[in-house]
Structure formats: structure tokens, C-alpha cells
């Protein structure tokens, strides 16, 4: 039955291989159930409910992509967009988390429609690589800032905006240890580097009495405080247009890049380079985003950690189903999540930032018409504390610089349209 459903023989794989691959990917990405509730908890959401919702959304959406698209990919609420949701949209811009979740809903609907009507390919192909790299690296710097702030390594300063915190305190030292462990273990090829680092730092916190042991397993916390609480109509405020576009396009580029990378390693491309069931995978991702918003979690995206499972031999949706089932089982371990301090997960945020900022290596820095918009997009995200503003300023700067340099043909119609929309948004609705 499994061979018929997942085409194991055709993919030259076995049930055992797929199960091992699923476990491998789960171990590398299950840190999200500890990190995400802490971030969204800062936005005023119930952490216990968030833990359960994160496990459920990750589990169900990953099972869905396994059954519907037969892809060996893990899905979960995205790290960068969660940081954007909590720290920029809610805490920075002053929207309620319910309104911000409404924006996630509309972003997910838009993403799903773009995939259903196959507009996604046109958009991805017409958006310059430089802007895509700028968005990815900008989110990385934004995540790094959040991680450093949560660790107490970077603090506010009236004179210099930000400054170095007291790094001799317990929290900053543990956050530094978390990051050093992750980087060292990941370099050695240890797939569970992030999880091990979080476990080590949390254990030290327990031994020193900085956190209190509260058990290992229990009944899953209720999701009632957040399920269905999104404000769908409130998110249609024109001032939130940039936020909705940010949720939609960041997920579009992030998911497309991840699926292409993982699909290529899994041998899912045909002889012409076209990915098998790519559109089904994208539709599943978009559906998971708006459905996740109903459950109380921000934008769902595919995780690049899925490559670890592919490296272990995963080739079909059975790998994804295995990942999803393990996430569902995680709902019974909420006491463990409740013991993880913010400084233990700060290292994970900075590690993800390292991976994302690495995309800047793909830019031709000698071409100022490309380098300039990339820098603007990248640096304005952390400096304006907004992914949406960084994207908007990058899209506005790109065509202006290209025209002034006499390179009109480099600017596609889609870039012009988005640049005009973002400019009008600033003119009529401000930042």
C-alpha cells in the first residue's frame, strides 16, 4: 500500500529509508516548537496555546504535502516571518496580533491563488535575483537583531540607538554558548546541532536554578485562546497592504527557493529540469499559511532543514508524513518547551541568520545598479525594524537606479508595478 501511494519502488527507496529520513529532518527542525512560542509570546499571544498550535500546524501541513505532492519536505511556521509578525507588525507598528494574523491569512490566500493560477512562475522569473537575495539576507539580519536583543547582547541606548549589553551576565553568556555550540556542531555535520545546543543551555539553566523543572509530558495545552481569533476584515485596512504583500512575497521567494533546492537534491526534476508536482507543493504551502492563521500561527513555509532528510535518503512523501506524525506527537511535551529560556533559543535565531545572509555571496558587487538596491533592501529591514519597509524601499530603489544608469531593459513590468504600489503606499498611508 505504501509503495502504491508514495511510489517507493519508482523512486528507488524503501520504507525504512523514508522513516529514517523523516526522523532526521524532524530532529533538525523541531527546534521551531521551542523558538516560535517564545517569539509570538512577546506579541501578547498565549505561549501554551502557541506550542500546541505550532505542533499541529507543522504536523498537519507536512503530512498534507507528503500525501498531496509526494515531496519529502517539512513545513512549519517560518522563523523570519514570525519575527516580522511579532516584533515589527505587532510591537513595532502597533497592530493587534489578531489584525496581524488577518494579514497572514490574506497573504496565504494570495500565495495560494498565485500558485493555483500559475502566476507564481511569472513573478519569480521577473523579479531580479538581486532583490530576492536582498529580501533573504535582510530577513537574516532582522533575525540576528532579534536574537541578539533577546539574549541581552544588544540593548537600547538613547545616545547611539543600540549598544553592547552586559555580556558578563548569565543570559548573554548562555546565548553565546548556544550559538557557538550550534556553529561548531553544524560545521562538523551534526544534524541535530540546534536541538543539542538548546538542550545543553537549558540543562545548565536548570542546574543553576535559573529555570525550574516542570515535568516532561502532559496533556496538550488548549488552543482556544488563539484559534479563530484573527481579525480578517480588520487586516483589509489599506495601511496594511505592505504587510500583506510582505507576508505573501517573502513566503513566495522563500518557499520557491527551498523547494527547488530540496527537490533538486531529491531527484524530483525531470530531464527538462521541471520539478515533479511543484505546483501541488506550492498550493499546499499557501493553503497551510491561511489555514495556519485560522489556527493561530503565522505564515507556514517549507524548511531548508528538509535537505538533511534528503541526504539521509528521503525521496517521497512518506518522509514528510513521518515528520508530520512526529510533530503531532510533540504536542504532549509542552512542559519541556515551557522550560526553555529565551537565551537558549537566541543562538538558533542567529544561526538561521548566518545561513540566510550567506546568499549575499551571489551578488555582483561590482555592478552598482544591483549592489545598491540589495544593500538598501538588506540594511533597511533591521534598521527600520520592518521586513515590509525593507522590501518596499528595495523595490522602489531598483527601477530608479536602473533608469538613472540607462539600463531600462533590466526592469520588468512586475517590478515597476510593485515599485509604484509601494511608493503610493508611503505617500498616502505613510510607514
N, C-alpha and C positions, 0 to 999 in steps of 0.2 A: 504493500500500500504506500509506504513512504517513498519507494523507488518510483512509483507511478506519479505521485503528487509532485515530488521535487526533482524528478528526472536524474536521480543519483548516478545511474549507470552511464547515461549520456554525458554527464559532467565528470566522469571518471573519479568518483568519490564514493565513500561508504558512510553508513550511519554513524559508526564510531568516530570517523574523522570529522564529520559535521558536528557531533556533540562536543568533541574536544575543542574544535574551533569556536563554537558558541561560548563555551566556558572561558576560553582565552580572551575573547572580546569583552565578555561581561566583566572579568576581573580588571581589565584595563580601563573600563569606562564607568564602573559602578560608583566611582567617587562622586558622581553627579548627585546621588541621593543624599550625600552629606553636605556638599557645597551649595547647591541651589536653595534648599530651605533657609540656610543662613542668610544668603543674599536677599531673597524675597522677604524674609522676616524683617529686614531693615526697612522695607517699604510698608510695614504695618500688617502683613498677612500672617495668618496662624501657622507657626512652624510645623506643628504636628500634622495638621491637615496637608501642608505642602509636601511633607515627606511621603505620605500615603499617595497623594495625587501624582507626585513625580514618579514613584514606582509604578503606579497604574498606567499613566500615560506612556512612559517609556516601554513598559511591558506590552501593552496592547498595540501600540503603533509599530513596534518592532515585529511582533507576531504578524501584523497586517501586511507589512512589506515583504515578509517571508512567504506568506500564503498568496498574496495578490501579484507580486512581481518576481518572486523566487530569487530574491537578492540576499546575499549574506551580510546584511548591513544592520547595525544597531542605531535606533532612533531614540532621542531624548530631548527634553528642553535644552536649547542652546545656551552655552555659557556666556558668550558675548552679548546676546540679546537679552538674557536675564539681567546682566549688569546694566545694560541700557534701560531696561524696564524699571528696575528698582532705583538706580542712582541718578539717572538723567530725567526720565519721564515723570516719575513719582516725586522723588526728593528734590530734583533739580528744577523741573518745570512746574511743579505744584499740582499736578493732576492726581486724582484719587486712583488707587490701584484698580478699582472697578472700571474707571474710564480707560486706563492704560490697557487693561485686559480686553476691553472692547476694541481698542486699536489693534491688538494682536489678532482678534477674531477677524476683523476686516482685512488685515494683512494676509492671513491664512486663506480667506476666501479668494482674494485677488490672486494669490500664488496658485491656488488650485485651478482657477479659471484660466490663467496663463498657460498652465500645463495641459488642461483639457483641450483647449483650442490651439495648442501647439504654437503659441506666441512666444513661449519661453526661448525657443531656439533663436528666433529673430532678435530678441532683446539681448541675449547672451552674446550672440555673434556681433551685434552692432555696438555694444558698449566696449570702449577701448580697454585693453589689458591693463594699462596704467591705472585707470580709475578703479578697476576691480582689485588690483593689488593694493591701492591706497585704502580702499574700504577694509580689506582684510587686515592689513598692518595697523590701520587706525584703531580697529576694534582691539587688536592685540595690545597697543599702548594704553587704551582705555582700561582693559582688564588688568594690566600691570599696575596702573594707578590705583584701581580699586583694591587689588591685593596688597599693595604697599600701605594703603590707608588703613585697611582692616587689620594689618599687622602692627600698626603704630610706628612703622619705619618712616613714613612720610606723614607729617601733620600740618595743619593750617598755621599760617603766620601772617599777621597784619602787615608786616613790612615787606615780605618777599612772596606773598601769596601762599607758598608752601615751603617747608624746610624739613631738615632731618629730625626725626623724633629721638627720644632717649633709647638708643639701641642696646643699652645695657640692661634694660628691663626684661623680665621673663618672657612676655609676649613677643616682642620683636626678635629676641634670640631664638625662640622656638619656631617662629615663622621662617627665619633664616635657615635654621636646621632643616625644616620641611623642604624648602627649595633646594638646598644643597644635596639632600638625600635623593630627591626626585631626579635632579640633573645627573648626579653621579650614577645612580642605578639605571636610569634610562639610557645613558651612554653605553653602559655595559650590556644593554639589550634585555634588561629585566622588564617584562611586560607589565607587571603589577607595581611598577615604581611609585606611582601616585598613591595607590592604596596603601602600600607599605609605609610610605612617609607619613601619611595621615595617621596610621595605626601607631607608629613609633612615637610621634609627637603627642598624640592623645594619651598614650600609656605613660609617658613622662609626666604629663599634666595630672593624671590620676595619682601617680606615685608621690607627687609633690603636694597633692591636696588642692590644686588649682581648679579641678573639676571633681565632681562627686559621682561615684559609680551608681547607676540607676537600673541595672539589670541588662539582660541581653535580648530577650524576646518578650513580646506581649501582643495583645490584640491590636490590630492596626488602628491608629488614631482616626477619628471621624473626619471625613472631608466636607462635612456640612457647612463649616464656616466660609468655604471658598467656592464650592460647586454652584454654578449658575448665578453667581453674584456679579458677573461682568455687566458693564453698562454699554450695551451695544449701540443704542441711539445716542448716548452722550458722546461716544467716540466719533460720531459723524460731524462734530464741530469742525468747521473749515480750518481752525488753527491747529488741528491735529493731523492735517494732511501729510505734513512732513514726517510725522511719527509713523503713520500707517505705511507710507512709502518706504521708510527705513526698515520696518519690520519685514515688508514684502521683498524688497530687493536684496537686503543683506542675506535673507534666507535663500533667495533665488541663487545668488552667486555662491554662497557657502555650500549649499546642497549640491548644486551642479558640479562644483569643483571636487567635492568629496566623492560623489557617485562616480565621476569619471575616473578618479584616481583608484578607488577601490575596485570598480568594475574592470579596469584595465588589468589590475593585479590578479583578479579572479578569473580572467579569461572570458569575460562576458561580451567582448566585442566580436562582431563578425568579420569576414575578410575585408569588408569595406571600412572597418573602423567604427561601425554603428553599434551602440550598446543595446543588447537584447533587453526588452521590457523597460527601457529607460523612462519612457513616459509614464508607465504604470508606477514606477518608483517615485517619480516626481509628484504624481497625483496623490499617492499615499502620503507623502510628506506634507503636501499642502492641506490635505484633509485632516491629518493629525494635528496641524497647527490650530485650525479653527475649532476642532473638537477638543483639543487640549485646553483652549481658552475657556470653553464651557466647563471643563473640569477644574479650572483654576490654575493652570500653568501657562507661562509664556511660550513663545514660538518654539515648535519642535523642529529639529533639524537632524540630518544624518551625521554620525560621528566618525571622524577620521581614524579613531582608535579601532574601527572595524577592520582596518588593514592588518592588525595583529592576528585576527581570526583567519583572515585570508592567507596570511603567511603560514598559519598552522594547518592549512589545507581546506578551509571552508570555501565552498563553491556554489552552494544553493541556499534556498530559503530555510532549510532545516537548521542551518547555523543561526539564522535570525530568530526562528521560533524558540530555539534553545535559550538564546539571550533573553527573549521576552519572558519566558517562563521563569527564569532566574530573577528577573526584575520583579515579577509578581510575588515571588516567594519572599523578596526583600521587605515587603510590607509588614512582616511580622517581627522585624528587627529595629523598630523605631527607637527603643531605648539607647541603642548604640549610636544612632545619629544624634540623639539629644546630648550625648556626652562630648561630641566633637567640638572643640573651641574654634573660634574664628581664625586664630593664628595657625591652626593646624591645616586649614584649607587654603590659607593665603598663598602658600607655596604652589598649590595646584593652579591657582589663577595666574600666577606669574609664569609658571611653566607653559601653560597654554599660550600666554602672550609671546613667549620666546618662539614657539612654533609658528605663530601667525605673523610675527614681524619678519620672520625669515623670508617671506615672499618678496620683500624689497630687493632681494638679490636678482630678481627677474627684470628689473628696470634698467634701461639705458640712461645712466645719469649724465651722459654727455649730451643728450637731447633735452635741452631746457624746456621745450614745449611739452614734454612728457614728465620730466622730473618735477617741474613746478607744481602742476596740479596734484601729483602724487603726494608731495610734501604738504601741500595745503590740506588735502583730504586727511592725511595721516595725523598731522600735528594738531589740527583743529578739533578732532574728536576728544582727546584728553583735555586740551586747553579750554574748550567751551563746555566740557563735561556733557557732550551730546554727540551720539553717533549720527543722528539726523542732521545736525548742523554741519558736521564734517562732510557728510555725503553731499549736502546741498551746495556748500561752498566749493567743493571739488568739481561738481558738475557745472557750476556757473563759471569757474575759472578756466576750465578746459577749452571751451569754444572761444572765449575771449582771447586767450593767449595764442591759440592756433590761428585765429583770424589776424591778429596783430603781427604774427610771424609769417603771414602769407600762405599758410598751409590749410586753406579752406576745405580741401578734399578729405582731410583727416577726420572731419567732424560729421558723424552720421546724423540722420534725421531724428533718431530716438534721443541722442544726446542733446540736440537743440530743443526738442520738446521738453525734456526733463529740466534743462537749464532755465527755460522760460518759466515753467511751472514753479520751480524753486525760487526764482527771482520775484515772481508775483507774490508768492507766499510771504517772503520777507517784507515786501513793500506794503502789503495790505494787512498782514497779520503779525508782523514782527517776528522775533525769535521765539 
